[in-house]
Amino acid sequence: MKKITVFTLPNCKNCIKLKNYLNIRNIKYNLIDVSQNKKALEYIKENRCKKAPSILINRTFICGFDRIKIDKILGN
């Protein structure tokens, strides 16, 4: 099972789309609001993600909501 962490911002339309996408597929994930967690915000910036949402699957970052990349990494 892959470890998935989703980094979001409040009122972010693509963040909502990503969460809905994962929920519909019954994919479990940890959710971190980077507006409330400055360490998480710095962590994603260090990994060259400068937009929301950012998703970490095991050790691979995907910046933005990219279904094709997500499905490829998850093996769907």
mmCIF file of the N, C-alpha and C atoms, coordinates in Angstrom:
data_MODEL
# 
_entry.id   MODEL 
# 
loop_
_atom_site.group_PDB 
_atom_site.id 
_atom_site.type_symbol 
_atom_site.label_atom_id 
_atom_site.label_alt_id 
_atom_site.label_comp_id 
_atom_site.label_asym_id 
_atom_site.label_entity_id 
_atom_site.label_seq_id 
_atom_site.pdbx_PDB_ins_code 
_atom_site.Cartn_x 
_atom_site.Cartn_y 
_atom_site.Cartn_z 
_atom_site.occupancy 
_atom_site.B_iso_or_equiv 
_atom_site.pdbx_formal_charge 
_atom_site.auth_seq_id 
_atom_site.auth_comp_id 
_atom_site.auth_asym_id 
_atom_site.auth_atom_id 
_atom_site.pdbx_PDB_model_num 
ATOM 1   N N  . MET A 1 1  ? 0.847   -1.187 0.000   1.00 0.00 ? 1  MET A N  1 
ATOM 2   C CA . MET A 1 1  ? 0.000   0.000  0.000   1.00 0.00 ? 1  MET A CA 1 
ATOM 3   C C  . MET A 1 1  ? 0.887   1.243  0.000   1.00 0.00 ? 1  MET A C  1 
ATOM 4   N N  . LYS A 1 2  ? 0.551   2.186  -0.832  1.00 0.00 ? 2  LYS A N  1 
ATOM 5   C CA . LYS A 1 2  ? 1.337   3.400  -0.953  1.00 0.00 ? 2  LYS A CA 1 
ATOM 6   C C  . LYS A 1 2  ? 0.880   4.434  0.071   1.00 0.00 ? 2  LYS A C  1 
ATOM 7   N N  . LYS A 1 3  ? 1.849   5.142  0.634   1.00 0.00 ? 3  LYS A N  1 
ATOM 8   C CA . LYS A 1 3  ? 1.542   6.205  1.583   1.00 0.00 ? 3  LYS A CA 1 
ATOM 9   C C  . LYS A 1 3  ? 1.300   7.485  0.791   1.00 0.00 ? 3  LYS A C  1 
ATOM 10  N N  . ILE A 1 4  ? 0.136   8.094  1.020   1.00 0.00 ? 4  ILE A N  1 
ATOM 11  C CA . ILE A 1 4  ? -0.266  9.284  0.267   1.00 0.00 ? 4  ILE A CA 1 
ATOM 12  C C  . ILE A 1 4  ? -0.534  10.428 1.235   1.00 0.00 ? 4  ILE A C  1 
ATOM 13  N N  . THR A 1 5  ? 0.071   11.575 0.941   1.00 0.00 ? 5  THR A N  1 
ATOM 14  C CA . THR A 1 5  ? -0.184  12.788 1.705   1.00 0.00 ? 5  THR A CA 1 
ATOM 15  C C  . THR A 1 5  ? -0.589  13.876 0.721   1.00 0.00 ? 5  THR A C  1 
ATOM 16  N N  . VAL A 1 6  ? -1.685  14.552 1.037   1.00 0.00 ? 6  VAL A N  1 
ATOM 17  C CA . VAL A 1 6  ? -2.190  15.631 0.203   1.00 0.00 ? 6  VAL A CA 1 
ATOM 18  C C  . VAL A 1 6  ? -2.002  16.939 0.966   1.00 0.00 ? 6  VAL A C  1 
ATOM 19  N N  . PHE A 1 7  ? -1.318  17.883 0.324   1.00 0.00 ? 7  PHE A N  1 
ATOM 20  C CA . PHE A 1 7  ? -1.077  19.205 0.896   1.00 0.00 ? 7  PHE A CA 1 
ATOM 21  C C  . PHE A 1 7  ? -2.037  20.173 0.212   1.00 0.00 ? 7  PHE A C  1 
ATOM 22  N N  . THR A 1 8  ? -2.879  20.838 0.994   1.00 0.00 ? 8  THR A N  1 
ATOM 23  C CA . THR A 1 8  ? -3.933  21.678 0.432   1.00 0.00 ? 8  THR A CA 1 
ATOM 24  C C  . THR A 1 8  ? -3.928  23.082 1.020   1.00 0.00 ? 8  THR A C  1 
ATOM 25  N N  . LEU A 1 9  ? -4.765  23.916 0.412   1.00 0.00 ? 9  LEU A N  1 
ATOM 26  C CA . LEU A 1 9  ? -5.070  25.249 0.915   1.00 0.00 ? 9  LEU A CA 1 
ATOM 27  C C  . LEU A 1 9  ? -6.584  25.382 1.017   1.00 0.00 ? 9  LEU A C  1 
ATOM 28  N N  . PRO A 1 10 ? -7.083  26.189 1.949   1.00 0.00 ? 10 PRO A N  1 
ATOM 29  C CA . PRO A 1 10 ? -8.528  26.394 2.043   1.00 0.00 ? 10 PRO A CA 1 
ATOM 30  C C  . PRO A 1 10 ? -9.061  27.052 0.764   1.00 0.00 ? 10 PRO A C  1 
ATOM 31  N N  . ASN A 1 11 ? -10.252 26.692 0.385   1.00 0.00 ? 11 ASN A N  1 
ATOM 32  C CA . ASN A 1 11 ? -10.945 27.280 -0.759  1.00 0.00 ? 11 ASN A CA 1 
ATOM 33  C C  . ASN A 1 11 ? -10.226 27.067 -2.094  1.00 0.00 ? 11 ASN A C  1 
ATOM 34  N N  . CYS A 1 12 ? -9.382  26.074 -2.176  1.00 0.00 ? 12 CYS A N  1 
ATOM 35  C CA . CYS A 1 12 ? -8.658  25.746 -3.400  1.00 0.00 ? 12 CYS A CA 1 
ATOM 36  C C  . CYS A 1 12 ? -9.509  24.760 -4.212  1.00 0.00 ? 12 CYS A C  1 
ATOM 37  N N  . LYS A 1 13 ? -9.954  25.193 -5.396  1.00 0.00 ? 13 LYS A N  1 
ATOM 38  C CA . LYS A 1 13 ? -10.844 24.353 -6.202  1.00 0.00 ? 13 LYS A CA 1 
ATOM 39  C C  . LYS A 1 13 ? -10.169 23.055 -6.628  1.00 0.00 ? 13 LYS A C  1 
ATOM 40  N N  . ASN A 1 14 ? -8.905  23.119 -7.031  1.00 0.00 ? 14 ASN A N  1 
ATOM 41  C CA . ASN A 1 14 ? -8.215  21.894 -7.444  1.00 0.00 ? 14 ASN A CA 1 
ATOM 42  C C  . ASN A 1 14 ? -7.932  20.968 -6.263  1.00 0.00 ? 14 ASN A C  1 
ATOM 43  N N  . CYS A 1 15 ? -7.792  21.542 -5.072  1.00 0.00 ? 15 CYS A N  1 
ATOM 44  C CA . CYS A 1 15 ? -7.620  20.714 -3.875  1.00 0.00 ? 15 CYS A CA 1 
ATOM 45  C C  . CYS A 1 15 ? -8.903  19.915 -3.619  1.00 0.00 ? 15 CYS A C  1 
ATOM 46  N N  . ILE A 1 16 ? -10.029 20.562 -3.772  1.00 0.00 ? 16 ILE A N  1 
ATOM 47  C CA . ILE A 1 16 ? -11.316 19.891 -3.587  1.00 0.00 ? 16 ILE A CA 1 
ATOM 48  C C  . ILE A 1 16 ? -11.498 18.801 -4.635  1.00 0.00 ? 16 ILE A C  1 
ATOM 49  N N  . LYS A 1 17 ? -11.139 19.101 -5.877  1.00 0.00 ? 17 LYS A N  1 
ATOM 50  C CA . LYS A 1 17 ? -11.241 18.107 -6.950  1.00 0.00 ? 17 LYS A CA 1 
ATOM 51  C C  . LYS A 1 17 ? -10.367 16.891 -6.649  1.00 0.00 ? 17 LYS A C  1 
ATOM 52  N N  . LEU A 1 18 ? -9.148  17.129 -6.170  1.00 0.00 ? 18 LEU A N  1 
ATOM 53  C CA . LEU A 1 18 ? -8.239  16.022 -5.853  1.00 0.00 ? 18 LEU A CA 1 
ATOM 54  C C  . LEU A 1 18 ? -8.804  15.165 -4.733  1.00 0.00 ? 18 LEU A C  1 
ATOM 55  N N  . LYS A 1 19 ? -9.286  15.791 -3.665  1.00 0.00 ? 19 LYS A N  1 
ATOM 56  C CA . LYS A 1 19 ? -9.844  15.033 -2.547  1.00 0.00 ? 19 LYS A CA 1 
ATOM 57  C C  . LYS A 1 19 ? -11.054 14.214 -3.004  1.00 0.00 ? 19 LYS A C  1 
ATOM 58  N N  . ASN A 1 20 ? -11.913 14.818 -3.821  1.00 0.00 ? 20 ASN A N  1 
ATOM 59  C CA . ASN A 1 20 ? -13.069 14.083 -4.353  1.00 0.00 ? 20 ASN A CA 1 
ATOM 60  C C  . ASN A 1 20 ? -12.619 12.911 -5.211  1.00 0.00 ? 20 ASN A C  1 
ATOM 61  N N  . TYR A 1 21 ? -11.618 13.125 -6.053  1.00 0.00 ? 21 TYR A N  1 
ATOM 62  C CA . TYR A 1 21 ? -11.073 12.080 -6.921  1.00 0.00 ? 21 TYR A CA 1 
ATOM 63  C C  . TYR A 1 21 ? -10.569 10.894 -6.096  1.00 0.00 ? 21 TYR A C  1 
ATOM 64  N N  . LEU A 1 22 ? -9.820  11.181 -5.049  1.00 0.00 ? 22 LEU A N  1 
ATOM 65  C CA . LEU A 1 22 ? -9.284  10.113 -4.195  1.00 0.00 ? 22 LEU A CA 1 
ATOM 66  C C  . LEU A 1 22 ? -10.411 9.438  -3.393  1.00 0.00 ? 22 LEU A C  1 
ATOM 67  N N  . ASN A 1 23 ? -11.345 10.221 -2.892  1.00 0.00 ? 23 ASN A N  1 
ATOM 68  C CA . ASN A 1 23 ? -12.453 9.665  -2.103  1.00 0.00 ? 23 ASN A CA 1 
ATOM 69  C C  . ASN A 1 23 ? -13.331 8.743  -2.935  1.00 0.00 ? 23 ASN A C  1 
ATOM 70  N N  . ILE A 1 24 ? -13.651 9.140  -4.152  1.00 0.00 ? 24 ILE A N  1 
ATOM 71  C CA . ILE A 1 24 ? -14.488 8.311  -5.030  1.00 0.00 ? 24 ILE A CA 1 
ATOM 72  C C  . ILE A 1 24 ? -13.829 6.965  -5.289  1.00 0.00 ? 24 ILE A C  1 
ATOM 73  N N  . ARG A 1 25 ? -12.513 6.954  -5.351  1.00 0.00 ? 25 ARG A N  1 
ATOM 74  C CA . ARG A 1 25 ? -11.758 5.721  -5.613  1.00 0.00 ? 25 ARG A CA 1 
ATOM 75  C C  . ARG A 1 25 ? -11.374 4.977  -4.335  1.00 0.00 ? 25 ARG A C  1 
ATOM 76  N N  . ASN A 1 26 ? -11.893 5.461  -3.196  1.00 0.00 ? 26 ASN A N  1 
ATOM 77  C CA . ASN A 1 26 ? -11.616 4.860  -1.885  1.00 0.00 ? 26 ASN A CA 1 
ATOM 78  C C  . ASN A 1 26 ? -10.119 4.755  -1.608  1.00 0.00 ? 26 ASN A C  1 
ATOM 79  N N  . ILE A 1 27 ? -9.377  5.783  -1.984  1.00 0.00 ? 27 ILE A N  1 
ATOM 80  C CA . ILE A 1 27 ? -7.939  5.838  -1.739  1.00 0.00 ? 27 ILE A CA 1 
ATOM 81  C C  . ILE A 1 27 ? -7.725  6.624  -0.459  1.00 0.00 ? 27 ILE A C  1 
ATOM 82  N N  . LYS A 1 28 ? -7.080  6.005  0.505   1.00 0.00 ? 28 LYS A N  1 
ATOM 83  C CA . LYS A 1 28 ? -6.831  6.656  1.787   1.00 0.00 ? 28 LYS A CA 1 
ATOM 84  C C  . LYS A 1 28 ? -5.618  7.572  1.678   1.00 0.00 ? 28 LYS A C  1 
ATOM 85  N N  . TYR A 1 29 ? -5.699  8.699  2.374   1.00 0.00 ? 29 TYR A N  1 
ATOM 86  C CA . TYR A 1 29 ? -4.618  9.681  2.336   1.00 0.00 ? 29 TYR A CA 1 
ATOM 87  C C  . TYR A 1 29 ? -4.616  10.506 3.615   1.00 0.00 ? 29 TYR A C  1 
ATOM 88  N N  . ASN A 1 30 ? -3.467  11.093 3.901   1.00 0.00 ? 30 ASN A N  1 
ATOM 89  C CA . ASN A 1 30 ? -3.345  12.047 4.996   1.00 0.00 ? 30 ASN A CA 1 
ATOM 90  C C  . ASN A 1 30 ? -3.507  13.435 4.394   1.00 0.00 ? 30 ASN A C  1 
ATOM 91  N N  . LEU A 1 31 ? -4.175  14.314 5.096   1.00 0.00 ? 31 LEU A N  1 
ATOM 92  C CA . LEU A 1 31 ? -4.455  15.655 4.604   1.00 0.00 ? 31 LEU A CA 1 
ATOM 93  C C  . LEU A 1 31 ? -3.751  16.678 5.485   1.00 0.00 ? 31 LEU A C  1 
ATOM 94  N N  . ILE A 1 32 ? -3.008  17.583 4.843   1.00 0.00 ? 32 ILE A N  1 
ATOM 95  C CA . ILE A 1 32 ? -2.329  18.649 5.574   1.00 0.00 ? 32 ILE A CA 1 
ATOM 96  C C  . ILE A 1 32 ? -2.683  19.985 4.932   1.00 0.00 ? 32 ILE A C  1 
ATOM 97  N N  . ASP A 1 33 ? -3.227  20.886 5.729   1.00 0.00 ? 33 ASP A N  1 
ATOM 98  C CA . ASP A 1 33 ? -3.539  22.242 5.284   1.00 0.00 ? 33 ASP A CA 1 
ATOM 99  C C  . ASP A 1 33 ? -2.283  23.085 5.485   1.00 0.00 ? 33 ASP A C  1 
ATOM 100 N N  . VAL A 1 34 ? -1.628  23.470 4.400   1.00 0.00 ? 34 VAL A N  1 
ATOM 101 C CA . VAL A 1 34 ? -0.361  24.191 4.531   1.00 0.00 ? 34 VAL A CA 1 
ATOM 102 C C  . VAL A 1 34 ? -0.547  25.627 5.015   1.00 0.00 ? 34 VAL A C  1 
ATOM 103 N N  . SER A 1 35 ? -1.771  26.133 5.019   1.00 0.00 ? 35 SER A N  1 
ATOM 104 C CA . SER A 1 35 ? -1.991  27.461 5.601   1.00 0.00 ? 35 SER A CA 1 
ATOM 105 C C  . SER A 1 35 ? -1.922  27.393 7.126   1.00 0.00 ? 35 SER A C  1 
ATOM 106 N N  . GLN A 1 36 ? -2.084  26.199 7.681   1.00 0.00 ? 36 GLN A N  1 
ATOM 107 C CA . GLN A 1 36 ? -2.033  25.991 9.126   1.00 0.00 ? 36 GLN A CA 1 
ATOM 108 C C  . GLN A 1 36 ? -0.732  25.321 9.579   1.00 0.00 ? 36 GLN A C  1 
ATOM 109 N N  . ASN A 1 37 ? 0.055   24.840 8.626   1.00 0.00 ? 37 ASN A N  1 
ATOM 110 C CA . ASN A 1 37 ? 1.259   24.077 8.957   1.00 0.00 ? 37 ASN A CA 1 
ATOM 111 C C  . ASN A 1 37 ? 2.428   24.621 8.137   1.00 0.00 ? 37 ASN A C  1 
ATOM 112 N N  . LYS A 1 38 ? 3.161   25.548 8.717   1.00 0.00 ? 38 LYS A N  1 
ATOM 113 C CA . LYS A 1 38 ? 4.256   26.224 8.003   1.00 0.00 ? 38 LYS A CA 1 
ATOM 114 C C  . LYS A 1 38 ? 5.414   25.275 7.685   1.00 0.00 ? 38 LYS A C  1 
ATOM 115 N N  . LYS A 1 39 ? 5.651   24.283 8.535   1.00 0.00 ? 39 LYS A N  1 
ATOM 116 C CA . LYS A 1 39 ? 6.708   23.306 8.245   1.00 0.00 ? 39 LYS A CA 1 
ATOM 117 C C  . LYS A 1 39 ? 6.366   22.508 6.991   1.00 0.00 ? 39 LYS A C  1 
ATOM 118 N N  . ALA A 1 40 ? 5.115   22.143 6.854   1.00 0.00 ? 40 ALA A N  1 
ATOM 119 C CA . ALA A 1 40 ? 4.680   21.411 5.655   1.00 0.00 ? 40 ALA A CA 1 
ATOM 120 C C  . ALA A 1 40 ? 4.808   22.286 4.417   1.00 0.00 ? 40 ALA A C  1 
ATOM 121 N N  . LEU A 1 41 ? 4.483   23.565 4.547   1.00 0.00 ? 41 LEU A N  1 
ATOM 122 C CA . LEU A 1 41 ? 4.611   24.485 3.419   1.00 0.00 ? 41 LEU A CA 1 
ATOM 123 C C  . LEU A 1 41 ? 6.065   24.581 2.976   1.00 0.00 ? 41 LEU A C  1 
ATOM 124 N N  . GLU A 1 42 ? 6.971   24.712 3.918   1.00 0.00 ? 42 GLU A N  1 
ATOM 125 C CA . GLU A 1 42 ? 8.396   24.763 3.580   1.00 0.00 ? 42 GLU A CA 1 
ATOM 126 C C  . GLU A 1 42 ? 8.861   23.451 2.951   1.00 0.00 ? 42 GLU A C  1 
ATOM 127 N N  . TYR A 1 43 ? 8.352   22.341 3.447   1.00 0.00 ? 43 TYR A N  1 
ATOM 128 C CA . TYR A 1 43 ? 8.717   21.023 2.917   1.00 0.00 ? 43 TYR A CA 1 
ATOM 129 C C  . TYR A 1 43 ? 8.329   20.892 1.443   1.00 0.00 ? 43 TYR A C  1 
ATOM 130 N N  . ILE A 1 44 ? 7.123   21.299 1.092   1.00 0.00 ? 44 ILE A N  1 
ATOM 131 C CA . ILE A 1 44 ? 6.736   21.162 -0.320  1.00 0.00 ? 44 ILE A CA 1 
ATOM 132 C C  . ILE A 1 44 ? 7.502   22.155 -1.188  1.00 0.00 ? 44 ILE A C  1 
ATOM 133 N N  . LYS A 1 45 ? 7.804   23.328 -0.663  1.00 0.00 ? 45 LYS A N  1 
ATOM 134 C CA . LYS A 1 45 ? 8.611   24.296 -1.423  1.00 0.00 ? 45 LYS A CA 1 
ATOM 135 C C  . LYS A 1 45 ? 10.006  23.745 -1.683  1.00 0.00 ? 45 LYS A C  1 
ATOM 136 N N  . GLU A 1 46 ? 10.586  23.079 -0.676  1.00 0.00 ? 46 GLU A N  1 
ATOM 137 C CA . GLU A 1 46 ? 11.910  22.466 -0.840  1.00 0.00 ? 46 GLU A CA 1 
ATOM 138 C C  . GLU A 1 46 ? 11.895  21.413 -1.933  1.00 0.00 ? 46 GLU A C  1 
ATOM 139 N N  . ASN A 1 47 ? 10.745  20.813 -2.165  1.00 0.00 ? 47 ASN A N  1 
ATOM 140 C CA . ASN A 1 47 ? 10.596  19.777 -3.188  1.00 0.00 ? 47 ASN A CA 1 
ATOM 141 C C  . ASN A 1 47 ? 10.019  20.336 -4.482  1.00 0.00 ? 47 ASN A C  1 
ATOM 142 N N  . ARG A 1 48 ? 10.162  21.639 -4.646  1.00 0.00 ? 48 ARG A N  1 
ATOM 143 C CA . ARG A 1 48 ? 9.821   22.355 -5.880  1.00 0.00 ? 48 ARG A CA 1 
ATOM 144 C C  . ARG A 1 48 ? 8.344   22.364 -6.237  1.00 0.00 ? 48 ARG A C  1 
ATOM 145 N N  . CYS A 1 49 ? 7.496   22.210 -5.251  1.00 0.00 ? 49 CYS A N  1 
ATOM 146 C CA . CYS A 1 49 ? 6.058   22.344 -5.497  1.00 0.00 ? 49 CYS A CA 1 
ATOM 147 C C  . CYS A 1 49 ? 5.643   23.740 -5.058  1.00 0.00 ? 49 CYS A C  1 
ATOM 148 N N  . LYS A 1 50 ? 5.129   24.499 -6.007  1.00 0.00 ? 50 LYS A N  1 
ATOM 149 C CA . LYS A 1 50 ? 4.776   25.881 -5.702  1.00 0.00 ? 50 LYS A CA 1 
ATOM 150 C C  . LYS A 1 50 ? 3.307   26.164 -5.930  1.00 0.00 ? 50 LYS A C  1 
ATOM 151 N N  . LYS A 1 51 ? 2.506   25.095 -6.052  1.00 0.00 ? 51 LYS A N  1 
ATOM 152 C CA . LYS A 1 51 ? 1.077   25.309 -6.218  1.00 0.00 ? 51 LYS A CA 1 
ATOM 153 C C  . LYS A 1 51 ? 0.304   24.236 -5.475  1.00 0.00 ? 51 LYS A C  1 
ATOM 154 N N  . ALA A 1 52 ? -0.946  24.547 -5.225  1.00 0.00 ? 52 ALA A N  1 
ATOM 155 C CA . ALA A 1 52 ? -1.804  23.602 -4.526  1.00 0.00 ? 52 ALA A CA 1 
ATOM 156 C C  . ALA A 1 52 ? -2.774  22.990 -5.529  1.00 0.00 ? 52 ALA A C  1 
ATOM 157 N N  . PRO A 1 53 ? -3.148  21.771 -5.317  1.00 0.00 ? 53 PRO A N  1 
ATOM 158 C CA . PRO A 1 53 ? -2.645  20.879 -4.278  1.00 0.00 ? 53 PRO A CA 1 
ATOM 159 C C  . PRO A 1 53 ? -1.302  20.285 -4.675  1.00 0.00 ? 53 PRO A C  1 
ATOM 160 N N  . SER A 1 54 ? -0.605  19.789 -3.690  1.00 0.00 ? 54 SER A N  1 
ATOM 161 C CA . SER A 1 54 ? 0.590   18.984 -3.911  1.00 0.00 ? 54 SER A CA 1 
ATOM 162 C C  . SER A 1 54 ? 0.302   17.630 -3.277  1.00 0.00 ? 54 SER A C  1 
ATOM 163 N N  . ILE A 1 55 ? 0.744   16.597 -3.937  1.00 0.00 ? 55 ILE A N  1 
ATOM 164 C CA . ILE A 1 55 ? 0.485   15.252 -3.430  1.00 0.00 ? 55 ILE A CA 1 
ATOM 165 C C  . ILE A 1 55 ? 1.802   14.497 -3.379  1.00 0.00 ? 55 ILE A C  1 
ATOM 166 N N  . LEU A 1 56 ? 2.023   13.816 -2.267  1.00 0.00 ? 56 LEU A N  1 
ATOM 167 C CA . LEU A 1 56 ? 3.214   13.000 -2.072  1.00 0.00 ? 56 LEU A CA 1 
ATOM 168 C C  . LEU A 1 56 ? 2.764   11.550 -2.002  1.00 0.00 ? 56 LEU A C  1 
ATOM 169 N N  . ILE A 1 57 ? 3.238   10.765 -2.965  1.00 0.00 ? 57 ILE A N  1 
ATOM 170 C CA . ILE A 1 57 ? 2.926   9.340  -2.991  1.00 0.00 ? 57 ILE A CA 1 
ATOM 171 C C  . ILE A 1 57 ? 4.243   8.608  -2.769  1.00 0.00 ? 57 ILE A C  1 
ATOM 172 N N  . ASN A 1 58 ? 4.341   7.960  -1.614  1.00 0.00 ? 58 ASN A N  1 
ATOM 173 C CA . ASN A 1 58 ? 5.606   7.397  -1.138  1.00 0.00 ? 58 ASN A CA 1 
ATOM 174 C C  . ASN A 1 58 ? 6.642   8.513  -1.130  1.00 0.00 ? 58 ASN A C  1 
ATOM 175 N N  . ARG A 1 59 ? 7.567   8.552  -2.067  1.00 0.00 ? 59 ARG A N  1 
ATOM 176 C CA . ARG A 1 59 ? 8.583   9.608  -2.090  1.00 0.00 ? 59 ARG A CA 1 
ATOM 177 C C  . ARG A 1 59 ? 8.520   10.460 -3.358  1.00 0.00 ? 59 ARG A C  1 
ATOM 178 N N  . THR A 1 60 ? 7.411   10.378 -4.070  1.00 0.00 ? 60 THR A N  1 
ATOM 179 C CA . THR A 1 60 ? 7.262   11.110 -5.325  1.00 0.00 ? 60 THR A CA 1 
ATOM 180 C C  . THR A 1 60 ? 6.251   12.232 -5.162  1.00 0.00 ? 60 THR A C  1 
ATOM 181 N N  . PHE A 1 61 ? 6.678   13.464 -5.458  1.00 0.00 ? 61 PHE A N  1 
ATOM 182 C CA . PHE A 1 61 ? 5.792   14.613 -5.416  1.00 0.00 ? 61 PHE A CA 1 
ATOM 183 C C  . PHE A 1 61 ? 5.135   14.829 -6.766  1.00 0.00 ? 61 PHE A C  1 
ATOM 184 N N  . ILE A 1 62 ? 3.860   15.197 -6.730  1.00 0.00 ? 62 ILE A N  1 
ATOM 185 C CA . ILE A 1 62 ? 3.138   15.663 -7.897  1.00 0.00 ? 62 ILE A CA 1 
ATOM 186 C C  . ILE A 1 62 ? 2.607   17.046 -7.530  1.00 0.00 ? 62 ILE A C  1 
ATOM 187 N N  . CYS A 1 63 ? 2.989   18.028 -8.302  1.00 0.00 ? 63 CYS A N  1 
ATOM 188 C CA . CYS A 1 63 ? 2.561   19.405 -8.036  1.00 0.00 ? 63 CYS A CA 1 
ATOM 189 C C  . CYS A 1 63 ? 1.332   19.713 -8.878  1.00 0.00 ? 63 CYS A C  1 
ATOM 190 N N  . GLY A 1 64 ? 0.237   20.022 -8.223  1.00 0.00 ? 64 GLY A N  1 
ATOM 191 C CA . GLY A 1 64 ? -1.015  20.261 -8.918  1.00 0.00 ? 64 GLY A CA 1 
ATOM 192 C C  . GLY A 1 64 ? -1.801  18.965 -9.048  1.00 0.00 ? 64 GLY A C  1 
ATOM 193 N N  . PHE A 1 65 ? -3.024  19.086 -9.501  1.00 0.00 ? 65 PHE A N  1 
ATOM 194 C CA . PHE A 1 65 ? -3.901  17.926 -9.657  1.00 0.00 ? 65 PHE A CA 1 
ATOM 195 C C  . PHE A 1 65 ? -3.716  17.372 -11.061 1.00 0.00 ? 65 PHE A C  1 
ATOM 196 N N  . ASP A 1 66 ? -2.928  16.297 -11.158 1.00 0.00 ? 66 ASP A N  1 
ATOM 197 C CA . ASP A 1 66 ? -2.622  15.657 -12.446 1.00 0.00 ? 66 ASP A CA 1 
ATOM 198 C C  . ASP A 1 66 ? -3.063  14.198 -12.371 1.00 0.00 ? 66 ASP A C  1 
ATOM 199 N N  . ARG A 1 67 ? -4.292  13.918 -12.839 1.00 0.00 ? 67 ARG A N  1 
ATOM 200 C CA . ARG A 1 67 ? -4.853  12.569 -12.755 1.00 0.00 ? 67 ARG A CA 1 
ATOM 201 C C  . ARG A 1 67 ? -3.977  11.522 -13.423 1.00 0.00 ? 67 ARG A C  1 
ATOM 202 N N  . ILE A 1 68 ? -3.396  11.864 -14.559 1.00 0.00 ? 68 ILE A N  1 
ATOM 203 C CA . ILE A 1 68 ? -2.585  10.900 -15.309 1.00 0.00 ? 68 ILE A CA 1 
ATOM 204 C C  . ILE A 1 68 ? -1.370  10.474 -14.479 1.00 0.00 ? 68 ILE A C  1 
ATOM 205 N N  . LYS A 1 69 ? -0.667  11.430 -13.898 1.00 0.00 ? 69 LYS A N  1 
ATOM 206 C CA . LYS A 1 69 ? 0.505   11.103 -13.070 1.00 0.00 ? 69 LYS A CA 1 
ATOM 207 C C  . LYS A 1 69 ? 0.091   10.324 -11.823 1.00 0.00 ? 69 LYS A C  1 
ATOM 208 N N  . ILE A 1 70 ? -0.997  10.739 -11.203 1.00 0.00 ? 70 ILE A N  1 
ATOM 209 C CA . ILE A 1 70 ? -1.474  10.055 -9.998  1.00 0.00 ? 70 ILE A CA 1 
ATOM 210 C C  . ILE A 1 70 ? -1.806  8.603  -10.314 1.00 0.00 ? 70 ILE A C  1 
ATOM 211 N N  . ASP A 1 71 ? -2.576  8.396  -11.375 1.00 0.00 ? 71 ASP A N  1 
ATOM 212 C CA . ASP A 1 71 ? -2.955  7.039  -11.753 1.00 0.00 ? 71 ASP A CA 1 
ATOM 213 C C  . ASP A 1 71 ? -1.736  6.193  -12.113 1.00 0.00 ? 71 ASP A C  1 
ATOM 214 N N  . LYS A 1 72 ? -0.774  6.789  -12.786 1.00 0.00 ? 72 LYS A N  1 
ATOM 215 C CA . LYS A 1 72 ? 0.429   6.064  -13.173 1.00 0.00 ? 72 LYS A CA 1 
ATOM 216 C C  . LYS A 1 72 ? 1.202   5.582  -11.939 1.00 0.00 ? 72 LYS A C  1 
ATOM 217 N N  . ILE A 1 73 ? 1.369   6.467  -10.979 1.00 0.00 ? 73 ILE A N  1 
ATOM 218 C CA . ILE A 1 73 ? 2.113   6.114  -9.761  1.00 0.00 ? 73 ILE A CA 1 
ATOM 219 C C  . ILE A 1 73 ? 1.338   5.093  -8.918  1.00 0.00 ? 73 ILE A C  1 
ATOM 220 N N  . LEU A 1 74 ? 0.008   5.245  -8.885  1.00 0.00 ? 74 LEU A N  1 
ATOM 221 C CA . LEU A 1 74 ? -0.809  4.319  -8.098  1.00 0.00 ? 74 LEU A CA 1 
ATOM 222 C C  . LEU A 1 74 ? -1.067  3.008  -8.823  1.00 0.00 ? 74 LEU A C  1 
ATOM 223 N N  . GLY A 1 75 ? -0.719  2.963  -10.110 1.00 0.00 ? 75 GLY A N  1 
ATOM 224 C CA . GLY A 1 75 ? -0.907  1.730  -10.864 1.00 0.00 ? 75 GLY A CA 1 
ATOM 225 C C  . GLY A 1 75 ? -2.333  1.519  -11.320 1.00 0.00 ? 75 GLY A C  1 
ATOM 226 N N  . ASN A 1 76 ? -3.077  2.600  -11.511 1.00 0.00 ? 76 ASN A N  1 
ATOM 227 C CA . ASN A 1 76 ? -4.478  2.505  -11.970 1.00 0.00 ? 76 ASN A CA 1 
ATOM 228 C C  . ASN A 1 76 ? -4.568  2.673  -13.467 1.00 0.00 ? 76 ASN A C  1 
# 
